[in-house]
Amino acid sequence: MKPYNKYIAGLAALFLSFSTQAQSQPEMADLMRKEGKIYVVVAVILIIFIVLAAFLIYLDRKISRVEKESQS
């Protein structure tokens, strides 16, 4: 048996175990959906994303202004 065959077999077993775990439903997601907390999590993530996007737009405009001033 070639030495790299052991590694390939190990990686195949590892990926197979990951795929079987990914198919089961997490209990936490079901619990959060039942209690309505999943909407709070989604709302918080959405707020963070909107604030981050607004900050990046603000920085882009400010940097553009500074570049225009430095070229003049």
LINNOR-V457623 format. One record per backbone hydrogen bond with DSSP energy under -0.5 kcal/mol. CO is the residue of the C=O (numbers start at 1). NH is the residue of the N-H. Records with the same first field share a line. If there is no record, write none. Layout:
CO = NH, NH
//
This chain:
2 = 5, 6
3 = 6, 7
4 = 8
5 = 9
6 = 10
7 = 11
8 = 12
9 = 13
10 = 14
11 = 15
12 = 16
13 = 17
14 = 18
15 = 19
16 = 20
17 = 21
18 = 22
19 = 23
21 = 24
26 = 30
27 = 31
28 = 32
29 = 33
30 = 34
31 = 35
32 = 36, 37, 38
36 = 39, 40
37 = 41
38 = 42
39 = 43
40 = 44
41 = 45
42 = 46
43 = 47
44 = 48
45 = 49
46 = 50
47 = 51
48 = 52
49 = 53
50 = 54
51 = 55
52 = 56
53 = 57
54 = 58
55 = 59
56 = 60
57 = 61
58 = 62
59 = 63
60 = 64
61 = 65
62 = 66
63 = 67
64 = 68
65 = 69
66 = 70
67 = 71
68 = 72
//
